Amino acid sequence: MAEIVVIGAGIVGLSAAYHLVLDGHRITVVDRDPTGDKASLGNAGGIGISEIVPASAPGVLWRVPGWLFDPLGPLSLKLSHLPVLLPWLWRFVRSGTTAETERVTMALATLARPCYDDLVPMLETIGLSGDLHRVGALSVYETTKGFLRDRAEWELKRRFGVVCEEMSGEEARECEPALGPIVQHAISIPEWAHVSDPRAILDRLRQWLSQRGVGVERGEVVAIEGTAVRTREGGSWPFDALVVAAGAWSGQIAKLIGDRALVESERGYNTTLPDPQVELRGEVIFTERNFVATPLAMGLRIGGAAEFAGLETPPNFARAKSLVALAKRYFPRLNPHGGTEWMGHRPTTPDTLPVIGRSSKRRNIFYAFGHGHTGLTFGPTTGRLIAELVTGRGSSLDLAPFAISRFG
Ligand SMILES: Cc1cc2nc3c(=O)[nH]c(=O)nc-3n(C[C@H](O)[C@H](O)[C@H](O)COP(=O)(O)OP(=O)(O)OC[C@H]3O[C@@H](n4cnc5c(N)ncnc54)[C@H](O)[C@@H]3O)c2cc1C
């Protein structure tokens, strides 16, 4: 039995702690705000099993200028953040080749394959199996041009095992009657799922861990001194093994250890409408506009956007409002009033691959971060993979594509 410290009480850190407890270790989770707001708490709740093609896929770069010049478009960049972002952007551009896209898609497909094998038992164990809705999702298109443009990407996904089927606008409305006539085409993704409430999963995981003697401690980690983490508040936790799962802040911690990680906050927004007057069976993805609508327990959550403005800039909720206005075009009967707005930091790498594996400097330090848009989807599997490494069982998956050493 080893003494293990996990930094970060988001879905990735708690999933790692969960698997490490099952392996019989003694765990302490340290987070500067264990129960507070974080990406894992307010995300769209989608189990995005088909999200395996990198964001930098060929063709995307040509669309970036148009997105940037649209003040409320899906992508925005704070100019003063540009110097910090440049190495990340350079790597993003370099990832946009056909060969890289193929390589990354293959790696993400291997991570996606065991997704439900890891998620379902974990939800069962914490008493939330009823919160997983395996009802599929629809990716909808308002133009034939957009639909045809994405065909190659869907073909690539199919080659790597994603089940998806083209539909007409009429067929999409038969599945989701709330959709208006704007929808011309759709892709049905039957293996997609959504959860009732991402926050409930975190709350139950923390509770389950506490009942098994795991300390979930408050503290902001500012130093790694030998085999102990030290917090700003003066706390110190010794470890035999350390897991870094600090989301968008993980690059700062990797730096303390001497590793380089290109991970940025890709800020996303959403609005949860408590009385949307629209009923959805499953999640709807507005692919040409880069946002989604998910029917959660507390209402309809409409979210998306990718804003690169660092970790400290205050939120610009005009982005959340613009997504609700766009959603109204797709759902004519949507009641857009009374929503709660939210912003979260997606931990995003330039090649879309998370970092899962051992530090290149210290054999007893492990990384689990950088899941971007799919941390809820791939978090439970990442937790198991980390436990395999820490416990020394040998990994059930080739982790080479996820190594931190790829950043030099
Ligand atoms: C708008 C939006 C919608 C999304 N929708 C989906 C979706 O539908 N499906 C999906 O799979 N994913 C989705 N995501 C992505 C998903 O939410 C993230 O990938 C995931 O939550 C990341 O989890 P994490 O545990 O790595 O990080 P986080 O949840 O950010 O947790 C990191 C934790 O580390 C702590 N921490 C950081 N630094 C320190 C430090 N120095 N000391 C101590 N603690 C520290 C923080 O306090 C935080 O609690 C969405 C994200 C956003 C923003």
The ligand as an SDF file (V2000), in Angstrom:
LIG
                    3D

 53 58  0  0  0  0  0  0  0  0999 V2000
  -18.4980   24.8370  -21.5430 C   0  0  0  0  0  0  0  0  0  0  0  0
  -17.8880   23.4740  -21.3820 C   0  0  0  0  0  0  0  0  0  0  0  0
  -18.5940   22.3420  -21.7830 C   0  0  0  0  0  0  0  0  0  0  0  0
  -18.0190   21.0770  -21.6770 C   0  0  0  0  0  0  0  0  0  0  0  0
  -18.7500   19.9770  -22.0300 N   0  0  0  0  0  0  0  0  0  0  0  0
  -18.2250   18.7310  -21.9090 C   0  0  0  0  0  0  0  0  0  0  0  0
  -18.9770   17.5870  -22.2370 C   0  0  0  0  0  0  0  0  0  0  0  0
  -20.1440   17.6760  -22.6150 O   0  0  0  0  0  0  0  0  0  0  0  0
  -18.3990   16.3680  -22.1370 N   0  0  0  0  0  0  0  0  0  0  0  0
  -17.0990   16.2160  -21.7240 C   0  0  0  0  0  0  0  0  0  0  0  0
  -16.6050   15.0930  -21.6880 O   0  0  0  0  0  0  0  0  0  0  0  0
  -16.3590   17.3030  -21.3540 N   0  0  0  0  0  0  0  0  0  0  0  0
  -16.8950   18.5470  -21.4530 C   0  0  0  0  0  0  0  0  0  0  0  0
  -16.1640   19.6430  -21.1110 N   0  0  0  0  0  0  0  0  0  0  0  0
  -14.7590   19.4520  -20.7180 C   0  0  0  0  0  0  0  0  0  0  0  0
  -14.6300   18.9690  -19.3010 C   0  0  0  0  0  0  0  0  0  0  0  0
  -15.4450   19.7360  -18.4540 O   0  0  0  0  0  0  0  0  0  0  0  0
  -13.1610   19.0860  -18.8680 C   0  0  0  0  0  0  0  0  0  0  0  0
  -12.3220   18.4560  -19.8220 O   0  0  0  0  0  0  0  0  0  0  0  0
  -12.9520   18.4050  -17.5380 C   0  0  0  0  0  0  0  0  0  0  0  0
  -13.8740   18.8770  -16.6020 O   0  0  0  0  0  0  0  0  0  0  0  0
  -11.5440   18.6340  -17.0130 C   0  0  0  0  0  0  0  0  0  0  0  0
  -11.4670   18.0050  -15.7740 O   0  0  0  0  0  0  0  0  0  0  0  0
  -10.1960   18.1350  -14.8620 P   0  0  0  0  0  0  0  0  0  0  0  0
  -10.4240   17.3080  -13.6730 O   0  0  0  0  0  0  0  0  0  0  0  0
   -8.9850   17.8860  -15.7090 O   0  0  0  0  0  0  0  0  0  0  0  0
  -10.1110   19.7040  -14.5020 O   0  0  0  0  0  0  0  0  0  0  0  0
  -11.0010   20.6220  -13.5440 P   0  0  0  0  0  0  0  0  0  0  0  0
  -12.3980   20.2040  -13.4780 O   0  0  0  0  0  0  0  0  0  0  0  0
  -10.7120   22.0290  -13.9520 O   0  0  0  0  0  0  0  0  0  0  0  0
  -10.3560   20.3610  -12.1150 O   0  0  0  0  0  0  0  0  0  0  0  0
   -9.0550   20.7660  -11.8370 C   0  0  0  0  0  0  0  0  0  0  0  0
   -8.9560   21.0260  -10.3550 C   0  0  0  0  0  0  0  0  0  0  0  0
   -7.5950   21.3180  -10.0400 O   0  0  0  0  0  0  0  0  0  0  0  0
   -7.5840   22.2840   -9.0120 C   0  0  0  0  0  0  0  0  0  0  0  0
   -6.2960   22.9550   -9.0110 N   0  0  0  0  0  0  0  0  0  0  0  0
   -5.7160   23.6440  -10.0250 C   0  0  0  0  0  0  0  0  0  0  0  0
   -4.5030   24.1100   -9.6300 N   0  0  0  0  0  0  0  0  0  0  0  0
   -4.3290   23.7060   -8.3630 C   0  0  0  0  0  0  0  0  0  0  0  0
   -3.2650   23.8720   -7.4200 C   0  0  0  0  0  0  0  0  0  0  0  0
   -2.1460   24.5390   -7.7310 N   0  0  0  0  0  0  0  0  0  0  0  0
   -3.4110   23.3320   -6.1930 N   0  0  0  0  0  0  0  0  0  0  0  0
   -4.5320   22.6380   -5.8620 C   0  0  0  0  0  0  0  0  0  0  0  0
   -5.5620   22.4540   -6.7160 N   0  0  0  0  0  0  0  0  0  0  0  0
   -5.4480   22.9710   -7.9550 C   0  0  0  0  0  0  0  0  0  0  0  0
   -8.7320   23.2210   -9.3760 C   0  0  0  0  0  0  0  0  0  0  0  0
   -9.1670   23.9260   -8.2200 O   0  0  0  0  0  0  0  0  0  0  0  0
   -9.7710   22.2420   -9.8950 C   0  0  0  0  0  0  0  0  0  0  0  0
  -10.6610   21.8550   -8.8770 O   0  0  0  0  0  0  0  0  0  0  0  0
  -16.7140   20.9300  -21.1680 C   0  0  0  0  0  0  0  0  0  0  0  0
  -16.0240   22.0540  -20.6910 C   0  0  0  0  0  0  0  0  0  0  0  0
  -16.6010   23.3160  -20.7810 C   0  0  0  0  0  0  0  0  0  0  0  0
  -15.8570   24.5010  -20.2670 C   0  0  0  0  0  0  0  0  0  0  0  0
  1  2  1  0
  2  3  1  0
  2 52  2  0
  3  4  2  0
  4  5  1  0
  4 50  1  0
  5  6  2  0
  6  7  1  0
  6 13  1  0
  7  8  2  0
  7  9  1  0
  9 10  1  0
 10 11  2  0
 10 12  1  0
 12 13  2  0
 13 14  1  0
 14 15  1  0
 14 50  1  0
 15 16  1  0
 16 17  1  0
 16 18  1  0
 18 19  1  0
 18 20  1  0
 20 21  1  0
 20 22  1  0
 22 23  1  0
 23 24  1  0
 24 25  2  0
 24 26  1  0
 24 27  1  0
 27 28  1  0
 28 29  2  0
 28 30  1  0
 28 31  1  0
 31 32  1  0
 32 33  1  0
 33 34  1  0
 33 48  1  0
 34 35  1  0
 35 36  1  0
 35 46  1  0
 36 37  1  0
 36 45  1  0
 37 38  2  0
 38 39  1  0
 39 40  1  0
 39 45  2  0
 40 41  1  0
 40 42  2  0
 42 43  1  0
 43 44  2  0
 44 45  1  0
 46 47  1  0
 46 48  1  0
 48 49  1  0
 50 51  2  0
 51 52  1  0
 52 53  1  0
M  END
$$$$
